[in-house]
Every structure is written in structure tokens, then in C-alpha cells.
Amino acid sequence: MGRTLLILLLGLSMSFGILAFSRDRRFLDSVDHLVDRYSDYTTKNTSASGAYMALNRLFQNPSWRTGYSNLVLGEDSLSVVVEDNGMDITIAPNQIRIRASSFHTGVSELTEVMVFDGSFNEFAVWAKDSVTNVITTDSASGVLDMSLLMEKAPYMPEIDKIGLVSEATTQGHVETGASFHPSDGYPNGDFYSSGTIPNVTHVQGDLFVHNGNTIYGIFIVEGNVLIDPDGALFGVLYMPNTNSSVNHVGGGIDLGRIRGGVVTWGTMDGGSNIIRVRHWPSYLHALVTNFAVNNPPMRVIAWK
């Protein structure tokens, strides 16, 4: 009986020891898991902080490319590389890539941010969709400069369409028909209505610019735009609908002319001809200052 009792007590003691060891092991595993989670959390925060630090410097100085090397934030180390197309040709023109990498107790994290450096009004054509058979030229001498053409734009600017339509209504320039065929010199032979306020016309259907006619101002076109040979628009085309298009019709080559700029959610296609858009900063500036003030010169287009 005594020996049996000793065996039972020994067995119970070993069982409790095994249970205690198992419990302690589970506790230690939980602690290790929490430490790993903490390391992941801090490294993610540190790399994101590095990206924000770089963005802040870029907004202050768009030419800044120095980055950061081996900074210490708390218990984390941080490095940030800032590159553009001149440093890595795989980066699209007008874009800047920020890579912020952090390290903490065996855990590393990378935050990558793509920034577009520039405003839509710096381009002769800013199109959300495709652009074919269109050439762009500079404002100074009309020299070919295809860098002024942006198709498949990374973002579309915030433009006050309500304000534009209101101004067109005030000026009496609202065309409600299926198509609008303005005469030469429409509406007053000048881009400006009065002072620094541009002429604004709201075309609810299609706009036709006929052969030899020149028209002026900002045109909000809900339908399509068709430009005949030698037809010209001195101003800005704003096309807010994705199913709209700008087309050059009829014969001739390189004769469908726009002096100013085009901002479109749709397509542009010169067909068998060519549409030539000459960048004219003052016309685009009039659009920005009156109807597109909430567009920063630099913006984040991707974050991962």
C-alpha cells in the first residue's frame, strides 16, 4: 500500500510538472508572437514615416533627391531612396519614386510611393483615354514637343464644372442643340470676355469647328468635337464625359489646330489626318485660376 501510494504521488508530480512546462511553453510562444507582431508593427510604421518625411521634403523642394540613409527612429533603422526618370529609366517621365525601408530585430519592411510631379495645365493635352494622330508643340515657337502630351493620365484634375456652366449661363453661351456650328470669330473674337474672365461656352451636344473658322474661349463639350481642315480653336477644350472624342475630319494634314489645351476624359484621334495642339499657358492659367484652384502641383498616385 505504501509503495503504491508513492508511485501515485510520483506520477501526479510528473503530470503536474509536464502541465506546468506545457503552460510555460505556451506562454513563451505567446510572448514571442507578440514580440514579432510588435516588430512588424513598428517597422511598418517606420517605413511609412520615412515615406511621409520624403513627401514633405519633395513638396518643399521638388528637385530634392538626396533621401535618407541609416536614420534611427526609436529601435528601428530607416533608409529612403528618391528617384526619377533621369536616375532610373523604368520610372515614367514626370514621376518620382520613393522607397522607404526599415529594419527592426530581424524584421524588414518596404513602403513604395509614386508621385506625379507637375500640374495638368503644364501639358497641351491631358487625356484620361487614348490619344492618336495628335501632335503637341511648345508655346514659344511652335516646335514639336511630344512631352506636352499626356494620354492615359494618372489622375484627372478637379475642375469646377458647376462654376464653368454658371459662367457660360451668365454670358449667354449655352448651346442646347444636338450640334453647335459656331461662326468665325465666335463669340467676340477674343479668348477673354472681360478683364481676366475668359469666354465660356457650354455645348450640350457636339461641337463642329468648320473649315477656316476660328473660335475662342473655354468650351465645355458634353458630346464630341469635330475639327475641319484649317478650323481652329484658340482656348481650352474641357470634355468631362468618358464617351466623348475629339476628331479631325476632312482632307489635309496637320491643319486641325488648337491653341491652348485639351482636358478630356475621353479620346482624341486625328484619323487619317493630324490634330495639332499648341500649348498656350495663359489660356490654361485662366482655366486654373478661375475654375480649377484645388489642384496641387504634386500628388501621390500610388502607395504600397
C-alpha positions in Angstrom: 0.0 0.0 0.0 2.8 2.4 0.9 4.7 1.7 -2.3 1.6 2.1 -4.4 0.9 5.5 -2.8 4.5 6.6 -3.5 4.1 5.6 -7.2 0.8 7.5 -7.5 2.3 10.6 -5.9 5.3 10.4 -8.2 3.0 10.1 -11.2 0.9 13.0 -10.2 4.1 15.1 -9.6 5.4 14.3 -13.1 2.0 15.1 -14.6 1.8 18.5 -13.0 5.4 19.2 -14.0 4.6 18.3 -17.6 1.4 20.5 -17.5 3.4 23.4 -15.9 6.1 23.1 -18.6 3.5 23.0 -21.4 1.7 26.0 -19.9 5.0 27.9 -19.6 5.9 26.9 -23.2 2.6 28.2 -24.5 3.1 31.5 -22.5 6.6 31.9 -24.0 5.2 31.2 -27.5 2.6 33.9 -27.0 5.2 36.3 -25.8 7.4 35.5 -28.9 4.3 36.0 -31.1 3.6 39.4 -29.5 7.2 40.5 -30.0 7.1 39.5 -33.6 3.8 41.4 -34.1 5.3 44.4 -32.3 8.4 44.3 -34.6 6.1 44.0 -37.7 4.0 47.0 -36.4 7.0 49.2 -35.7 8.8 48.5 -38.9 5.7 49.2 -40.9 5.1 52.5 -39.1 8.8 53.4 -39.5 8.8 52.8 -43.3 5.6 54.7 -43.7 7.0 57.6 -41.6 10.0 57.6 -43.9 7.8 57.9 -47.0 5.9 60.8 -45.3 9.2 62.5 -44.4 10.3 62.3 -48.1 7.0 63.6 -49.3 7.3 66.6 -47.1 10.7 67.4 -48.4 9.5 67.0 -52.0 6.6 69.3 -51.5 9.0 71.9 -50.2 11.7 71.2 -52.8 10.6 69.2 -55.9 14.2 68.7 -57.0 15.2 67.0 -53.8 16.6 63.5 -54.4 19.0 63.1 -51.5 16.9 60.7 -49.5 17.9 59.4 -46.0 20.5 56.8 -45.0 20.6 54.8 -41.8 18.4 57.0 -39.7 17.5 55.7 -36.3 13.8 56.1 -35.2 13.3 54.5 -31.8 14.7 51.0 -32.1 14.3 51.0 -35.9 16.8 51.9 -38.7 15.4 53.7 -41.7 16.7 54.4 -45.3 14.9 56.3 -48.0 15.7 56.4 -51.7 14.2 59.0 -54.0 14.5 58.5 -57.8 13.1 59.9 -61.0 13.3 59.0 -64.7 16.8 60.6 -65.0 18.1 58.1 -62.4 16.0 55.0 -63.5 14.5 54.9 -67.0 11.9 52.4 -65.8 10.2 55.3 -63.9 7.8 57.2 -66.2 8.6 60.9 -67.0 7.2 63.4 -64.5 7.1 60.7 -61.8 9.1 60.3 -58.7 9.5 57.0 -56.8 10.1 56.9 -53.0 11.3 53.7 -51.4 11.4 53.7 -47.6 12.9 50.6 -46.0 13.1 50.0 -42.2 14.6 47.2 -40.1 13.9 46.1 -36.5 15.1 42.9 -34.8 15.3 40.8 -37.9 12.1 42.2 -39.5 12.3 44.5 -42.6 9.6 46.5 -44.3 9.4 48.4 -47.5 7.0 51.3 -48.4 6.9 52.4 -52.0 5.2 55.6 -53.2 4.8 57.0 -56.7 4.4 60.8 -57.0 3.4 62.7 -60.1 5.5 65.9 -60.3 3.5 68.5 -62.3 0.1 70.0 -63.0 -2.3 69.2 -65.8 -2.0 72.8 -67.2 1.7 72.2 -67.9 0.5 69.9 -70.8 -1.1 70.8 -74.1 -3.2 67.6 -74.0 -4.3 65.8 -70.8 -6.4 62.8 -71.6 -7.7 60.0 -69.5 -8.1 57.7 -72.5 -6.0 57.1 -75.7 -4.6 59.8 -78.0 -3.7 59.0 -81.6 -2.7 61.1 -84.6 -2.2 64.2 -82.4 1.0 66.3 -82.1 1.8 68.9 -79.5 4.0 71.9 -79.9 5.5 74.4 -77.4 4.2 77.9 -76.9 7.4 79.8 -77.6 8.0 78.9 -81.2 5.5 76.1 -82.1 8.3 73.5 -82.1 7.2 69.8 -81.9 7.3 68.7 -78.3 5.5 65.4 -77.6 6.4 65.6 -73.9 3.4 68.0 -73.7 1.0 65.2 -74.5 -0.3 63.1 -71.6 -2.5 60.1 -72.5 -3.8 57.6 -70.0 -3.3 60.3 -67.4 -2.5 59.0 -63.9 -5.3 61.3 -62.5 -7.9 63.7 -63.7 -7.8 67.2 -62.3 -10.6 68.7 -60.1 -12.4 71.2 -62.3 -15.4 73.2 -61.2 -17.8 72.2 -63.9 -20.7 73.8 -62.0 -18.8 77.1 -61.9 -18.0 76.8 -65.6 -21.6 76.1 -66.6 -22.7 79.0 -64.4 -20.3 81.4 -66.1 -21.5 80.2 -69.5 -25.1 80.8 -68.5 -24.2 84.3 -67.2 -22.5 85.1 -70.5 -25.4 83.6 -72.5 -23.2 80.9 -74.1 -25.3 77.8 -73.5 -25.9 75.6 -76.6 -28.7 73.1 -76.0 -29.0 71.6 -79.5 -27.6 68.2 -80.8 -24.8 70.1 -82.6 -23.3 73.6 -82.5 -21.7 75.2 -85.5 -20.1 78.5 -84.3 -19.3 81.2 -86.9 -15.8 82.6 -87.5 -14.7 84.7 -84.5 -17.3 83.3 -82.0 -18.1 84.7 -79.5 -16.3 88.0 -79.7 -13.0 87.4 -81.5 -11.1 87.1 -78.2 -10.3 84.5 -75.6 -11.4 86.9 -72.8 -15.0 88.0 -72.2 -13.9 90.9 -69.9 -10.7 91.6 -68.0 -9.3 88.3 -66.9 -12.6 86.4 -67.2 -12.5 84.0 -70.2 -15.3 83.4 -72.6 -17.0 80.2 -71.5 -19.4 78.2 -73.7 -21.4 75.1 -72.6 -22.1 72.8 -75.6 -24.6 70.1 -74.5 -24.2 68.3 -77.9 -21.4 68.1 -80.5 -19.1 71.0 -81.4 -18.2 71.4 -85.1 -15.3 73.8 -86.0 -15.7 74.4 -89.7 -13.1 75.0 -92.4 -11.4 78.3 -92.0 -13.3 79.3 -88.8 -11.5 80.3 -85.6 -13.4 80.2 -82.3 -12.3 81.5 -78.8 -12.7 80.7 -75.1 -13.2 77.7 -72.9 -15.6 75.1 -74.3 -17.3 72.5 -72.1 -18.4 69.9 -74.6 -20.7 67.1 -73.5 -20.6 65.3 -76.9 -17.9 65.1 -79.5 -15.7 67.7 -81.2 -15.0 67.6 -84.9 -12.5 70.0 -86.5 -12.4 70.6 -90.2 -9.1 71.3 -92.1 -8.0 74.9 -91.3 -10.5 75.1 -88.5 -9.0 76.5 -85.3 -9.9 76.8 -81.6 -8.0 79.3 -79.5 -8.7 78.4 -76.0 -9.3 75.2 -73.9 -11.5 72.2 -74.6 -12.9 70.6 -71.4 -14.6 67.3 -72.1 -16.0 65.7 -68.9 -17.5 62.6 -70.4 -15.7 59.3 -71.0 -17.6 58.6 -74.2 -16.5 61.9 -75.9 -13.9 62.2 -78.6 -12.0 64.9 -80.5 -11.6 64.2 -84.2 -10.1 65.9 -87.2 -12.4 65.4 -90.3 -11.9 66.1 -94.0 -8.7 66.3 -96.0 -5.4 68.0 -95.3 -2.7 67.1 -92.8 -1.6 68.9 -89.7 -4.3 71.5 -90.1 -6.8 70.8 -87.3 -5.4 73.4 -84.8 -6.0 74.1 -81.2 -4.0 76.8 -79.4 -4.4 76.5 -75.7 -5.0 73.0 -74.4 -7.3 70.0 -74.1 -8.5 68.3 -70.9 -10.6 65.3 -71.7 -12.0 62.2 -70.0 -12.4 60.6 -73.5 -10.3 60.0 -76.6 -8.5 62.1 -79.2 -8.0 60.8 -82.8 -6.9 62.7 -85.8 -7.9 59.8 -88.0 -6.1 59.8 -91.3 -5.1 63.5 -90.6 -3.5 65.1 -87.6 -4.7 67.4 -84.8 -2.1 69.9 -83.7 -2.3 71.3 -80.2 0.0 74.2 -79.4 0.4 74.7 -75.7 -0.7 78.2 -74.6 0.0 78.7 -70.9 -2.1 81.9 -70.4 -5.3 80.2 -71.6 -4.8 77.2 -69.3 -3.8 79.5 -66.5 -7.1 81.3 -66.9 -8.9 77.9 -66.5 -6.9 77.1 -63.4 -7.2 80.4 -61.6 -10.9 80.7 -62.2 -12.2 77.1 -62.2 -9.5 74.7 -61.1 -7.9 76.1 -58.0 -7.8 72.8 -56.0 -5.1 71.1 -57.9 -1.7 70.7 -56.1 1.5 70.8 -58.3 2.5 67.4 -57.0 0.3 64.4 -55.9 0.6 60.8 -54.8 -0.7 58.4 -57.5 0.3 55.1 -55.9 1.1 53.8 -52.4 2.1 50.2 -51.5 
